[in-house]
Amino acid sequence: MTYLNLHVPYLGHLTKARSVLESLTLLGVRFYLFSVFFFAGFNKLKDWESTLFLFEYEYMVPFLRHDIAAYLGTATEIALPVLLLMGLITPVAAIGLFIFNIVAVFSLADMPPAALLLHIIWGGLLFALILWGPGKIAVDRFVFNSH
């Protein structure tokens, strides 16, 4: 094969290897984000009274009552990461978690710098999934026949 009119040996193999590594990397990103958000939601479910307390007195979610915010936030943290992990309607799940992540940052008044950095990293990874999709190891590829 040629690249910029230069003969590059094994370019086809390198391209295929890049594609495999890209898909494995995107799967790893989806798995990491699943573990972060899903287990945060699962912990909210384990101690619902504490969750309601935190949403009433600690998290200042704009435009929503604290109990509605707790239900919506927990449902978001449980449902969307599962879709993300499966690679099912990935852009919708990634955009939903991206918005959720932004709301979480603005809702906590005194966020430590290390926690803010984690939220920035999560936002960047979610944005990457929004731009590049879930990769080839995803239900989206089979359901929507995308290549």
Secondary structure as a PSIPRED ss2 file (coil, helix, strand):
# PSIPRED VFORMAT (PSIPRED V4.0)

   1 M C   1.000  0.000  0.000
   2 T E   0.000  0.000  1.000
   3 Y E   0.000  0.000  1.000
   4 L C   1.000  0.000  0.000
   5 N C   1.000  0.000  0.000
   6 L E   0.000  0.000  1.000
   7 H E   0.000  0.000  1.000
   8 V C   1.000  0.000  0.000
   9 P C   1.000  0.000  0.000
  10 Y C   1.000  0.000  0.000
  11 L H   0.000  1.000  0.000
  12 G H   0.000  1.000  0.000
  13 H H   0.000  1.000  0.000
  14 L H   0.000  1.000  0.000
  15 T H   0.000  1.000  0.000
  16 K H   0.000  1.000  0.000
  17 A H   0.000  1.000  0.000
  18 R H   0.000  1.000  0.000
  19 S H   0.000  1.000  0.000
  20 V H   0.000  1.000  0.000
  21 L H   0.000  1.000  0.000
  22 E H   0.000  1.000  0.000
  23 S H   0.000  1.000  0.000
  24 L H   0.000  1.000  0.000
  25 T H   0.000  1.000  0.000
  26 L H   0.000  1.000  0.000
  27 L H   0.000  1.000  0.000
  28 G H   0.000  1.000  0.000
  29 V H   0.000  1.000  0.000
  30 R H   0.000  1.000  0.000
  31 F H   0.000  1.000  0.000
  32 Y H   0.000  1.000  0.000
  33 L H   0.000  1.000  0.000
  34 F H   0.000  1.000  0.000
  35 S H   0.000  1.000  0.000
  36 V H   0.000  1.000  0.000
  37 F H   0.000  1.000  0.000
  38 F H   0.000  1.000  0.000
  39 F H   0.000  1.000  0.000
  40 A H   0.000  1.000  0.000
  41 G H   0.000  1.000  0.000
  42 F H   0.000  1.000  0.000
  43 N H   0.000  1.000  0.000
  44 K H   0.000  1.000  0.000
  45 L H   0.000  1.000  0.000
  46 K H   0.000  1.000  0.000
  47 D C   1.000  0.000  0.000
  48 W H   0.000  1.000  0.000
  49 E H   0.000  1.000  0.000
  50 S H   0.000  1.000  0.000
  51 T H   0.000  1.000  0.000
  52 L H   0.000  1.000  0.000
  53 F H   0.000  1.000  0.000
  54 L H   0.000  1.000  0.000
  55 F H   0.000  1.000  0.000
  56 E H   0.000  1.000  0.000
  57 Y H   0.000  1.000  0.000
  58 E C   1.000  0.000  0.000
  59 Y E   0.000  0.000  1.000
  60 M C   1.000  0.000  0.000
  61 V C   1.000  0.000  0.000
  62 P C   1.000  0.000  0.000
  63 F C   1.000  0.000  0.000
  64 L C   1.000  0.000  0.000
  65 R C   1.000  0.000  0.000
  66 H H   0.000  1.000  0.000
  67 D H   0.000  1.000  0.000
  68 I H   0.000  1.000  0.000
  69 A H   0.000  1.000  0.000
  70 A H   0.000  1.000  0.000
  71 Y H   0.000  1.000  0.000
  72 L H   0.000  1.000  0.000
  73 G H   0.000  1.000  0.000
  74 T H   0.000  1.000  0.000
  75 A H   0.000  1.000  0.000
  76 T H   0.000  1.000  0.000
  77 E H   0.000  1.000  0.000
  78 I H   0.000  1.000  0.000
  79 A H   0.000  1.000  0.000
  80 L H   0.000  1.000  0.000
  81 P H   0.000  1.000  0.000
  82 V H   0.000  1.000  0.000
  83 L H   0.000  1.000  0.000
  84 L H   0.000  1.000  0.000
  85 L H   0.000  1.000  0.000
  86 M H   0.000  1.000  0.000
  87 G C   1.000  0.000  0.000
  88 L C   1.000  0.000  0.000
  89 I C   1.000  0.000  0.000
  90 T H   0.000  1.000  0.000
  91 P H   0.000  1.000  0.000
  92 V H   0.000  1.000  0.000
  93 A H   0.000  1.000  0.000
  94 A H   0.000  1.000  0.000
  95 I H   0.000  1.000  0.000
  96 G H   0.000  1.000  0.000
  97 L H   0.000  1.000  0.000
  98 F H   0.000  1.000  0.000
  99 I H   0.000  1.000  0.000
 100 F H   0.000  1.000  0.000
 101 N H   0.000  1.000  0.000
 102 I H   0.000  1.000  0.000
 103 V H   0.000  1.000  0.000
 104 A H   0.000  1.000  0.000
 105 V H   0.000  1.000  0.000
 106 F H   0.000  1.000  0.000
 107 S H   0.000  1.000  0.000
 108 L E   0.000  0.000  1.000
 109 A C   1.000  0.000  0.000
 110 D C   1.000  0.000  0.000
 111 M C   1.000  0.000  0.000
 112 P C   1.000  0.000  0.000
 113 P H   0.000  1.000  0.000
 114 A H   0.000  1.000  0.000
 115 A H   0.000  1.000  0.000
 116 L H   0.000  1.000  0.000
 117 L H   0.000  1.000  0.000
 118 L H   0.000  1.000  0.000
 119 H H   0.000  1.000  0.000
 120 I H   0.000  1.000  0.000
 121 I H   0.000  1.000  0.000
 122 W H   0.000  1.000  0.000
 123 G H   0.000  1.000  0.000
 124 G H   0.000  1.000  0.000
 125 L H   0.000  1.000  0.000
 126 L H   0.000  1.000  0.000
 127 F H   0.000  1.000  0.000
 128 A H   0.000  1.000  0.000
 129 L H   0.000  1.000  0.000
 130 I H   0.000  1.000  0.000
 131 L H   0.000  1.000  0.000
 132 W H   0.000  1.000  0.000
 133 G C   1.000  0.000  0.000
 134 P C   1.000  0.000  0.000
 135 G C   1.000  0.000  0.000
 136 K C   1.000  0.000  0.000
 137 I C   1.000  0.000  0.000
 138 A C   1.000  0.000  0.000
 139 V H   0.000  1.000  0.000
 140 D H   0.000  1.000  0.000
 141 R H   0.000  1.000  0.000
 142 F H   0.000  1.000  0.000
 143 V H   0.000  1.000  0.000
 144 F C   1.000  0.000  0.000
 145 N C   1.000  0.000  0.000
 146 S C   1.000  0.000  0.000
 147 H C   1.000  0.000  0.000
